[in-house]
Amino acid sequence: MARVVLPEESAKEISELIDVLISLFFESLPRRDQRNWARVYLNGLVRTNGKKTIRNIAGTGASSVEQSLQQFISKSPWDWTPVRRSLAQYLERTAQRPLAWVVQPMVIEKAGDRSVGVGRQFVPQLGRTANCQQASGIWLASSEASFPVEWTLTLPAPWTGELLRRRRAGIPDTARSLTPAQDAVHAVQRMAATWQLQRRPVVMEVANSDMAACVESFTLQDIPFVFKVDGSLPVSFGGAGRQRPGPHTAPARELIDSMRSQRRVVEWTRHGRAEGAVTLLTSAAILAATGEDRPVPLPPTPLLLVGAWTEAALLPSEFWITNIGDRPLAQLFLLAKLTDRVSLDFTETCEPVGIRDFEGRSFRGWHHHATLASVAHASMLLGARGRVPAGHPGQARSSHGPARAAALPTRPGPGAPAGAAPAAAPARTGPPPVLPPRPLIPGQSPRREYIR
């Protein structure tokens, strides 16, 4: 893809912002020289043309700089988790209030077999087998912008089972071979338990084989979710009262199509596009069983299955399952469509700052690079003042005025004590505060409210 070259004035502004972000997010790095190399690397991700490898960032002939950056990224034992957590906390305070945590898969195709986690594996996003790394980003997303704050790297079995390969890549003893969905679920659970963030609905695509485990994991931790599912997923419904004997089981597509007489119209604007779109929505109450390997089965979890028809479709084409019981159907749909916002920001910002470009072979190096690419992504979006047009994508049509883009944090004001942290920019006008969603409870009917 084409790489964006920043004008000199914009690059200078972004570099100044990076200086501020270093002081905010990298306090956990114990040494000043580490923070200095973080600054060099971040400026390289933002300003270097072409692929964002360590050699390109260091520049031609700068062998000492290249060696120092290699040491900082691939070998230095600094912990990336506090940096990511600080980034997430900062974004929640100063950028537009996130509406959801969106899990975005990332596939990095490779030619060789030395990069950590690489292997020949079937990739649903590509629809074929590829020699690649599979990763997932967890993004704080609003209708206006989205930011990656946490990353997982999936390790195929040979990387955790072969001792020599594990040692060469520096894979921690605690790392296990899981599916990408399992890795993402565990990361979300850690964020919810230890990052001190407002819990938001988790939006992600889930394969049929992972559905029961994902529902159970989030239900046990009271995490709201909106899962995109395949229309072939078997779902259970009915069984409440004399008028609905059961339960019955049918594919999600078949159940939603049987509810077509209850469809409602939603008008909305696609992310990154000016033209409007029309979607027909309907829903059905369903039940989800717990995982089969649980020794004592839990009661079935009441959920809501949502289905959508695009403007020209004769059959429903998209399906989601959620445990959120207090949102209008149109709001649930717009939450689900935040995946489009993330895809747009991934393509326009995260890829240009080099999220896929790391060529090292260590587990630690991959996570260090992903962390710094996330901060570079944030610096690009936070520095892009006024780029968001009025009537921003992803919002249902309403009478609200235009939203404002995220503002740069300011320097300490006159008279501030030495070393004072920069003053945070005031929160922007945007959607009202999001209250924690209430899960559905047995016997409860979903509220029928729609945007017409």
Backbone torsions as a table, in degrees:
resi	resn	phi	psi	omega
1	MET	NA	157.8	179.8
2	ALA	-69.8	140.7	178.4
3	ARG	-96.2	137.6	-177.9
4	VAL	-82.8	131.1	175.6
5	VAL	-103.9	119.3	-178.4
6	LEU	-74.7	138.1	168.6
7	PRO	-59.6	152.5	-175.1
8	GLU	-57.6	-40.6	-178.8
9	GLU	-64.2	-43.2	178.8
10	SER	-66.9	-39.8	179.1
11	ALA	-61.4	-39.9	178.3
12	LYS	-64.0	-41.6	179.1
13	GLU	-63.8	-42.3	178.4
14	ILE	-64.9	-40.0	179.0
15	SER	-62.2	-38.8	176.9
16	GLU	-65.1	-39.2	177.4
17	LEU	-65.6	-39.0	178.0
18	ILE	-59.1	-39.9	177.0
19	ASP	-57.4	-40.5	178.7
20	VAL	-67.7	-43.8	-177.4
21	LEU	-66.6	-32.9	176.1
22	ILE	-59.0	-44.2	-179.1
23	SER	-68.8	-25.4	-178.0
24	LEU	-85.6	-40.5	-168.1
25	PHE	-105.4	-17.6	-171.8
26	PHE	-111.9	22.3	177.2
27	GLU	-63.4	-24.7	-178.6
28	SER	-73.3	-16.5	176.3
29	LEU	-72.1	124.9	-168.5
30	PRO	-73.0	-22.5	-173.3
31	ARG	-118.7	148.2	180.0
32	ARG	-64.1	-38.7	-178.4
33	ASP	-63.9	-31.6	176.3
34	GLN	-64.9	-41.9	178.7
35	ARG	-66.1	-35.1	177.1
36	ASN	-65.1	-41.4	178.8
37	TRP	-70.2	-30.5	173.1
38	ALA	-62.0	-40.1	178.2
39	ARG	-64.1	-44.3	179.0
40	VAL	-60.8	-44.9	-177.1
41	TYR	-66.0	-43.3	-179.7
42	LEU	-63.2	-44.4	177.8
43	ASN	-63.6	-34.6	176.5
44	GLY	-65.6	-40.6	178.3
45	LEU	-62.6	-35.4	-177.0
46	VAL	-81.9	-35.7	-167.1
47	ARG	-109.0	-19.3	-176.5
48	THR	-72.8	134.5	175.4
49	ASN	-79.9	151.7	177.3
50	GLY	77.4	-157.9	-176.2
51	LYS	-69.0	138.9	-173.4
52	LYS	-91.9	61.3	174.9
53	THR	-84.6	163.4	179.2
54	ILE	-61.2	-38.9	180.0
55	ARG	-63.2	-43.4	179.4
56	ASN	-68.0	-37.7	178.5
57	ILE	-65.0	-40.4	-178.9
58	ALA	-68.3	-33.0	-179.8
59	GLY	93.9	157.4	-177.8
60	THR	-61.8	128.8	175.9
61	GLY	81.3	-3.1	-178.2
62	ALA	-92.5	66.6	-174.2
63	SER	-66.0	-36.6	-179.8
64	SER	-67.7	-37.7	177.1
65	VAL	-66.3	-42.4	179.2
66	GLU	-61.4	-43.0	178.9
67	GLN	-63.7	-40.4	179.9
68	SER	-67.2	-40.1	177.7
69	LEU	-67.3	-39.0	176.0
70	GLN	-59.1	-43.9	179.4
71	GLN	-63.2	-44.9	-177.1
72	PHE	-65.7	-41.0	-175.8
73	ILE	-82.8	-48.5	-169.0
74	SER	-94.5	-21.7	-173.2
75	LYS	-122.9	-30.7	-176.9
76	SER	-61.9	132.1	-170.8
77	PRO	-86.4	33.9	179.6
78	TRP	-75.7	146.3	-174.8
79	ASP	-86.3	123.9	-178.6
80	TRP	-81.0	-19.9	-175.3
81	THR	-62.6	-46.2	178.4
82	PRO	-60.7	-32.9	178.6
83	VAL	-66.5	-47.0	-179.6
84	ARG	-63.9	-41.0	179.7
85	ARG	-64.7	-42.1	178.1
86	SER	-63.2	-40.2	177.1
87	LEU	-60.2	-46.6	-178.9
88	ALA	-63.4	-43.5	-179.6
89	GLN	-64.6	-40.0	178.6
90	TYR	-64.4	-45.8	-178.6
91	LEU	-63.5	-37.2	179.6
92	GLU	-66.7	-30.1	-179.7
93	ARG	-82.8	-36.6	-165.8
94	THR	-114.5	-30.2	176.7
95	ALA	-85.2	177.9	177.9
96	GLN	-59.0	136.6	-176.6
97	ARG	-53.2	122.0	-179.5
98	PRO	-65.7	144.8	178.2
99	LEU	-96.5	-22.3	-175.5
100	ALA	-158.8	161.0	165.6
101	TRP	-100.4	116.8	-176.5
102	VAL	-106.4	127.4	176.6
103	VAL	-92.6	118.8	-177.3
104	GLN	-116.2	115.0	175.2
105	PRO	-65.9	149.8	175.7
106	MET	-137.0	128.3	179.4
107	VAL	-112.5	130.1	179.6
108	ILE	-120.9	102.1	-179.3
109	GLU	-73.7	140.4	-176.0
110	LYS	-130.0	154.0	177.9
111	ALA	-90.8	-30.5	-175.4
112	GLY	-107.2	-164.7	-177.1
113	ASP	-126.1	16.9	-175.2
114	ARG	-98.1	-25.6	-179.2
115	SER	-63.7	137.5	-175.5
116	VAL	-58.9	131.1	177.5
117	GLY	83.4	-1.4	-177.5
118	VAL	-75.8	150.6	177.7
119	GLY	178.0	161.5	175.3
120	ARG	-80.5	120.0	-174.4
121	GLN	-153.6	152.1	176.9
122	PHE	-75.6	132.6	-177.2
123	VAL	-119.0	111.7	-178.8
124	PRO	-57.8	-36.4	-178.2
125	GLN	-64.5	-29.4	178.3
126	LEU	-94.7	-20.7	-177.4
127	GLY	72.7	23.4	-177.9
128	ARG	-160.3	171.9	174.4
129	THR	-84.3	137.8	-177.8
130	ALA	-143.4	153.7	170.5
131	ASN	-87.7	108.8	-167.6
132	CYS	-161.3	168.9	163.6
133	GLN	-99.4	143.8	173.7
134	GLN	-116.4	128.8	-179.3
135	ALA	-136.3	169.6	174.7
136	SER	-138.6	138.2	172.6
137	GLY	-107.5	144.1	173.8
138	ILE	-108.5	119.5	-170.7
139	TRP	-112.0	137.2	167.1
140	LEU	-84.6	117.1	-169.8
141	ALA	-125.4	135.1	166.6
142	SER	-121.1	-180.0	178.8
143	SER	-71.9	-14.3	-176.1
144	GLU	-98.6	-33.6	-176.4
145	ALA	-162.3	160.7	178.1
146	SER	-142.2	151.3	-173.2
147	PHE	-138.7	128.0	173.9
148	PRO	-75.7	135.2	-179.6
149	VAL	-127.3	-16.0	-179.7
150	GLU	-144.1	148.3	-178.5
151	TRP	-136.5	146.5	170.9
152	THR	-124.1	146.5	174.7
153	LEU	-120.0	116.1	-177.6
154	THR	-75.4	133.8	-177.1
155	LEU	-111.0	109.6	174.1
156	PRO	-59.1	159.5	-173.8
157	ALA	-52.0	-41.1	-179.9
158	PRO	-59.1	-27.8	-177.7
159	TRP	-77.5	-21.9	177.5
160	THR	-104.1	-20.6	-176.5
161	GLY	-94.3	-22.9	-179.3
162	GLU	-96.7	113.9	-171.4
163	LEU	-61.1	-43.2	-177.8
164	LEU	-64.1	-46.3	179.7
165	ARG	-63.3	-38.8	-179.7
166	ARG	-63.6	-43.3	-178.8
167	ARG	-67.8	-42.6	-179.6
168	ARG	-61.1	-35.8	-179.4
169	ALA	-87.2	-6.0	-179.3
170	GLY	66.1	36.0	-179.6
171	ILE	-75.5	128.7	-178.2
172	PRO	-60.9	152.6	179.4
173	ASP	-62.8	-25.7	-177.5
174	THR	-80.4	-13.1	-176.5
175	ALA	-71.5	139.4	179.7
176	ARG	-125.7	164.7	176.4
177	SER	-90.0	110.6	-178.1
178	LEU	-128.7	172.3	172.5
179	THR	-77.4	159.3	176.1
180	PRO	-55.1	-38.5	179.4
181	ALA	-65.4	-41.8	178.8
182	GLN	-64.2	-42.3	176.3
183	ASP	-58.6	-44.7	-178.3
184	ALA	-65.2	-42.0	179.6
185	VAL	-61.4	-44.5	178.9
186	HIS	-62.5	-38.6	178.4
187	ALA	-65.3	-42.7	177.6
188	VAL	-61.8	-42.6	179.3
189	GLN	-61.4	-41.0	177.5
190	ARG	-63.7	-43.8	178.5
191	MET	-60.0	-46.1	-178.2
192	ALA	-64.1	-33.6	-174.9
193	ALA	-85.7	-31.0	-168.0
194	THR	-128.4	-8.3	-173.6
195	TRP	-91.4	-4.9	177.5
196	GLN	56.9	48.3	176.4
197	LEU	-111.7	154.3	169.8
198	GLN	-63.9	127.9	179.5
199	ARG	-70.5	132.4	178.6
200	ARG	-120.1	159.8	174.1
201	PRO	-59.1	138.4	177.0
202	VAL	-93.8	123.0	-179.5
203	VAL	-110.4	122.3	-179.9
204	MET	-159.4	159.2	174.5
205	GLU	-92.2	134.6	-175.0
206	VAL	-128.5	129.9	177.1
207	ALA	-72.9	156.0	-180.0
208	ASN	-54.0	-39.8	-175.8
209	SER	-70.2	-22.4	-179.5
210	ASP	-97.2	-5.3	-168.9
211	MET	-61.0	-51.4	-175.3
212	ALA	-60.0	-43.7	-178.5
213	ALA	-67.0	-39.5	179.9
214	CYS	-66.0	-44.8	178.1
215	VAL	-60.0	-46.4	-178.2
216	GLU	-64.5	-43.1	-178.0
217	SER	-61.1	-45.6	-178.3
218	PHE	-75.8	-33.2	178.9
219	THR	-64.0	-43.3	-178.9
220	LEU	-64.2	-24.6	-179.2
221	GLN	-106.7	10.7	178.5
222	ASP	54.6	44.1	178.1
223	ILE	-100.1	120.3	177.9
224	PRO	-70.1	148.4	-177.2
225	PHE	-147.7	156.0	169.0
226	VAL	-132.3	107.7	-176.8
227	PHE	-101.8	125.4	170.2
228	LYS	-79.3	130.9	-175.1
229	VAL	-129.5	165.2	176.7
230	ASP	-82.2	147.5	-179.7
231	GLY	-63.3	-16.9	179.4
232	SER	-82.7	-5.5	-177.6
233	LEU	-60.5	124.8	175.0
234	PRO	-70.8	131.0	179.2
235	VAL	-127.2	149.7	178.9
236	SER	-103.9	141.6	-178.6
237	PHE	-152.2	167.7	179.9
238	GLY	79.4	-173.3	177.7
239	GLY	93.4	9.7	179.6
240	ALA	-117.0	102.3	177.0
241	GLY	93.6	167.7	-176.4
242	ARG	-68.6	-28.2	-176.0
243	GLN	-79.6	-10.7	-177.9
244	ARG	-131.8	74.9	178.8
245	PRO	-65.0	159.3	-179.5
246	GLY	153.4	-155.3	8.7
247	PRO	-77.4	158.6	176.1
248	HIS	-112.9	162.1	176.7
249	THR	-129.9	136.2	179.3
250	ALA	-155.6	158.3	173.6
251	PRO	-60.6	147.1	-179.0
252	ALA	-55.4	-40.7	-179.0
253	ARG	-61.0	-41.5	-177.5
254	GLU	-68.5	-41.9	-180.0
255	LEU	-64.5	-45.4	-179.4
256	ILE	-64.3	-40.8	-179.5
257	ASP	-64.1	-29.7	178.0
258	SER	-71.0	-14.0	-179.5
259	MET	-101.8	16.2	-172.9
260	ARG	-62.6	-25.5	179.3
261	SER	-67.5	-15.8	-179.5
262	GLN	-101.6	14.3	-177.8
263	ARG	-66.2	148.4	175.3
264	ARG	-128.5	156.2	-175.5
265	VAL	-95.4	134.6	171.8
266	VAL	-122.7	126.1	173.2
267	GLU	-102.1	132.7	-177.0
268	TRP	-153.9	175.4	-179.5
269	THR	-117.9	127.9	-178.6
270	ARG	-68.5	147.0	178.2
271	HIS	-63.6	129.3	177.5
272	GLY	81.1	5.1	-179.5
273	ARG	-128.6	154.4	-179.2
274	ALA	-90.9	-28.4	-174.5
275	GLU	-77.3	151.9	178.7
276	GLY	-81.6	167.9	178.3
277	ALA	-137.3	154.2	178.4
278	VAL	-123.1	129.1	179.8
279	THR	-131.8	140.8	175.2
280	LEU	-100.0	133.0	-176.4
281	LEU	-125.7	147.9	167.0
282	THR	-150.9	172.5	-175.4
283	SER	-149.0	164.6	177.6
284	ALA	-148.7	140.3	175.8
285	ALA	-75.8	133.3	179.7
286	ILE	-134.4	174.3	177.3
287	LEU	-125.8	140.5	178.0
288	ALA	-115.8	127.3	176.8
289	ALA	-79.8	155.9	176.7
290	THR	-78.4	171.7	-178.9
291	GLY	-59.6	145.7	-175.8
292	GLU	-70.0	-21.7	-177.0
293	ASP	-85.2	0.7	179.4
294	ARG	-75.4	128.5	-177.8
295	PRO	-63.9	-38.4	177.3
296	VAL	-117.3	104.3	-176.4
297	PRO	-60.8	141.3	174.6
298	LEU	-85.0	159.0	175.5
299	PRO	-60.5	148.7	178.2
300	PRO	-55.5	141.7	-177.8
301	THR	-90.7	124.0	176.8
302	PRO	-73.1	128.2	-177.8
303	LEU	-134.1	173.1	177.3
304	LEU	-122.1	127.4	174.8
305	LEU	-98.0	124.4	-179.4
306	VAL	-113.3	135.3	178.1
307	GLY	-126.9	150.3	-176.8
308	ALA	-133.0	141.7	170.9
309	TRP	-111.1	130.0	172.3
310	THR	-75.9	176.6	-170.7
311	GLU	-56.9	-39.6	-173.2
312	ALA	-106.5	2.5	-172.8
313	ALA	-80.7	139.9	174.8
314	LEU	-87.4	-26.9	-179.7
315	LEU	-118.2	153.8	177.0
316	PRO	-61.2	141.7	-172.5
317	SER	-120.4	-17.2	179.9
318	GLU	-134.5	144.9	-173.6
319	PHE	-141.1	141.2	177.6
320	TRP	-137.8	149.2	174.3
321	ILE	-120.0	133.5	-176.4
322	THR	-139.8	154.4	173.3
323	ASN	-106.6	14.3	-178.8
324	ILE	-90.2	120.8	-173.5
325	GLY	-110.8	5.6	-174.8
326	ASP	-125.9	25.3	178.4
327	ARG	-118.7	142.4	170.9
328	PRO	-59.4	152.8	-176.6
329	LEU	-59.4	-38.0	-179.7
330	ALA	-64.3	-37.0	177.7
331	GLN	-67.2	-39.4	176.1
332	LEU	-61.3	-39.8	178.3
333	PHE	-62.8	-43.2	179.9
334	LEU	-68.5	-33.1	172.3
335	LEU	-60.7	-47.1	-179.0
336	ALA	-60.6	-35.6	-177.1
337	LYS	-78.0	-1.1	173.3
338	LEU	-64.5	-17.4	173.0
339	THR	-60.7	-31.8	176.9
340	ASP	-69.0	-36.9	176.3
341	ARG	-61.6	-43.7	-179.7
342	VAL	-66.0	-43.9	179.1
343	SER	-59.0	-39.7	179.4
344	LEU	-65.7	-46.7	-179.3
345	ASP	-69.4	-31.9	175.9
346	PHE	-61.5	-46.5	-177.0
347	THR	-70.7	-41.1	-172.1
348	GLU	-86.0	-23.9	-174.6
349	THR	-127.8	-49.7	-172.6
350	CYS	-69.4	-42.2	176.5
351	GLU	-65.6	-44.9	177.8
352	PRO	-60.8	-26.5	176.5
353	VAL	-88.5	6.6	166.4
354	GLY	93.3	27.4	-177.1
355	ILE	-59.8	-30.3	-179.6
356	ARG	-92.8	0.2	-164.2
357	ASP	-92.0	-0.4	-176.2
358	PHE	-68.0	129.2	-177.5
359	GLU	-110.9	3.8	178.5
360	GLY	-73.1	176.3	-174.0
361	ARG	-117.5	1.5	-174.8
362	SER	-100.9	148.6	176.6
363	PHE	-61.3	-45.4	179.7
364	ARG	-61.8	-44.4	-178.9
365	GLY	-62.1	-41.2	179.4
366	TRP	-59.9	-45.2	-178.1
367	HIS	-70.4	-35.7	175.1
368	HIS	-61.9	-45.6	179.8
369	HIS	-62.3	-45.5	-179.4
370	ALA	-61.5	-37.3	178.9
371	THR	-64.5	-47.4	-179.1
372	LEU	-68.1	-34.7	175.6
373	ALA	-64.5	-34.5	177.3
374	SER	-65.3	-41.9	178.0
375	VAL	-67.0	-39.6	176.5
376	ALA	-61.9	-42.0	176.3
377	HIS	-57.8	-47.4	-179.9
378	ALA	-62.4	-40.2	-179.2
379	SER	-64.3	-36.4	179.4
380	MET	-66.6	-44.9	-177.9
381	LEU	-74.3	-40.4	179.5
382	LEU	-68.8	-27.9	178.8
383	GLY	-83.8	-10.9	-177.8
384	ALA	-87.0	72.8	-174.4
385	ARG	-71.6	131.0	174.8
386	GLY	76.9	14.5	-178.2
387	ARG	-80.5	-20.5	-174.7
388	VAL	-81.9	120.8	-177.7
389	PRO	-75.1	161.4	174.6
390	ALA	-62.0	148.9	-177.3
391	GLY	66.5	49.5	-173.2
392	HIS	-62.1	152.3	-174.2
393	PRO	-62.4	155.4	171.4
394	GLY	89.6	-5.9	179.0
395	GLN	-101.2	136.4	173.5
396	ALA	-65.2	149.4	-175.7
397	ARG	-63.5	132.1	-179.7
398	SER	-153.7	-174.7	-178.7
399	SER	-92.0	4.2	-179.2
400	HIS	-66.9	148.5	178.0
401	GLY	-77.7	-179.3	-178.6
402	PRO	-66.5	147.4	177.2
403	ALA	-87.9	158.7	178.9
404	ARG	-104.8	148.4	177.9
405	ALA	-74.2	163.4	178.9
406	ALA	-62.9	139.2	-179.7
407	ALA	-96.5	153.6	175.0
408	LEU	-65.3	140.7	171.3
409	PRO	-65.3	147.9	-176.1
410	THR	-95.6	159.0	174.8
411	ARG	-72.9	159.5	176.3
412	PRO	-55.9	139.2	-177.8
413	GLY	-75.7	171.9	179.8
414	PRO	-59.1	138.5	178.6
415	GLY	84.9	-2.9	178.9
416	ALA	-71.2	146.6	-180.0
417	PRO	-64.0	152.4	179.5
418	ALA	-58.9	137.8	178.6
419	GLY	81.2	5.1	-179.0
420	ALA	-64.9	144.5	179.3
421	ALA	-69.4	149.9	177.0
422	PRO	-60.2	146.0	178.2
423	ALA	-73.3	135.2	179.9
424	ALA	-72.6	145.4	176.2
425	ALA	-67.7	147.7	179.4
426	PRO	-63.4	148.1	179.4
427	ALA	-62.6	144.3	-176.5
428	ARG	-84.2	157.0	172.7
429	THR	-69.0	132.6	-177.6
430	GLY	-168.0	-154.0	179.6
431	PRO	-61.7	151.6	178.3
432	PRO	-63.5	160.6	179.2
433	PRO	-52.9	140.3	-178.1
434	VAL	-92.5	117.6	176.2
435	LEU	-78.2	149.6	178.2
436	PRO	-56.8	128.8	-179.5
437	PRO	-63.8	146.9	177.3
438	ARG	-94.0	126.4	176.9
439	PRO	-65.9	154.8	173.1
440	LEU	-65.2	146.7	176.4
441	ILE	-118.3	154.7	-177.1
442	PRO	-54.3	134.5	177.8
443	GLY	85.6	-5.8	-177.5
444	GLN	-84.0	136.3	174.0
445	SER	-94.0	140.6	178.7
446	PRO	-66.2	144.9	177.1
447	ARG	-67.9	135.5	-176.6
448	ARG	-101.7	84.0	176.5
449	GLU	-126.0	137.5	-173.4
450	TYR	-137.6	154.5	168.5
451	ILE	-97.6	117.6	-174.7
452	ARG	-89.4	NA	NA
